[in-house]
Amino acid sequence: MKLIVTESYEESSRVLADMFEEVITKKPDAVLGLATGSSPVGLYRYLVQDYKAGKLDFSKIHTINLDEYEGLSRSHEQSFGYFMDKHLFSEVNLKEENIMLVDGAGDMEEQIKRYDDFLEENPIDILVLGIGNNGHIGFNEPDEVFWAGTHLVKLEEETIKANARFFEKESDVPGRAVTMGMSGIVNAEKVVLIASGKAKADAVCRLLEDDKIDPMLPCSILKVCRDAVVIVDRELYEQTGRDENE
């Protein structure tokens, strides 16, 4: 697992975008694993900017998102499908048939099977992850075990509170979500976690402090990924109290 410390969130986003663009350029039909939330917004902004500058072509690219709230359709303003349409899909030449999203308003068993079938046939070439304050990735929450396949998960109270800023009130945040399991994440050719903000410092510190792989710290699964990169800005890194040369 490689650590990159940048001077700012913007620099982190540019470094991450360069990694994605290298994959897109080398493999025009690559499968991109995508996350939502504030962490990857800069990535999508740079991808759109470079597409509009004529540097990228998404016409053969496939995408798969990490997760979706149960009960929210793609047209719902707080769904992750809506988020992706707003920040990336509507801005580049991705084909609709090449976009894999969970239909949060659909039958959950069917959605889970769709996801697992897709991942079995289409391993991810590069995957971006954010990280929750409790160390969750996707919606893989702290648990006694790691779940390999796509699954329906009850969200922790801490996660609901953290995501309430995107909703009118906390009670509007769905209590469950469908998330890609650890198999889809670990089997990705490259996994990049981007983190920014003091609230993420404890989880990042725990991720970096030893070689322990702990289901109570879901992000620790990165330690067994074939090519895993963690990108943090200096402000966050200094909050961990670690020496950059460790």
Salt bridges, closest charged atoms under 4 A:
GLU7 OE2 - ARG234 NH2 2.78
GLU10 OE2 - ARG45 NH2 2.44
ASP18 OD1 - ARG14 NH2 2.89
GLU21 OE2 - ARG14 NH2 3.21
GLU22 OE2 - LYS26 NZ 3.01
ASP50 OD2 - ARG14 NH2 2.90
GLU70 OE1 - ARG176 NE 2.81
ASP85 OD1 - ARG74 NH2 2.73
GLU91 OE1 - LYS52 NZ 2.76
GLU96 OE2 - ARG74 NH1 2.56
ASP117 OD2 - LYS113 NZ 2.69
ASP125 OD1 - LYS27 NZ 2.94
GLU141 OE1 - HIS136 ND1 3.34
GLU157 OE2 - LYS161 NZ 3.83
GLU170 OE2 - LYS161 NZ 3.51
ASP172 OD1 - LYS169 NZ 3.28
GLU189 OE1 - ARG226 NH1 3.22
ASP227 OD2 - LYS190 NZ 3.04
GLU244 OE1 - ARG234 NH1 2.60
GLU246 OE1 - ARG242 NH2 3.10
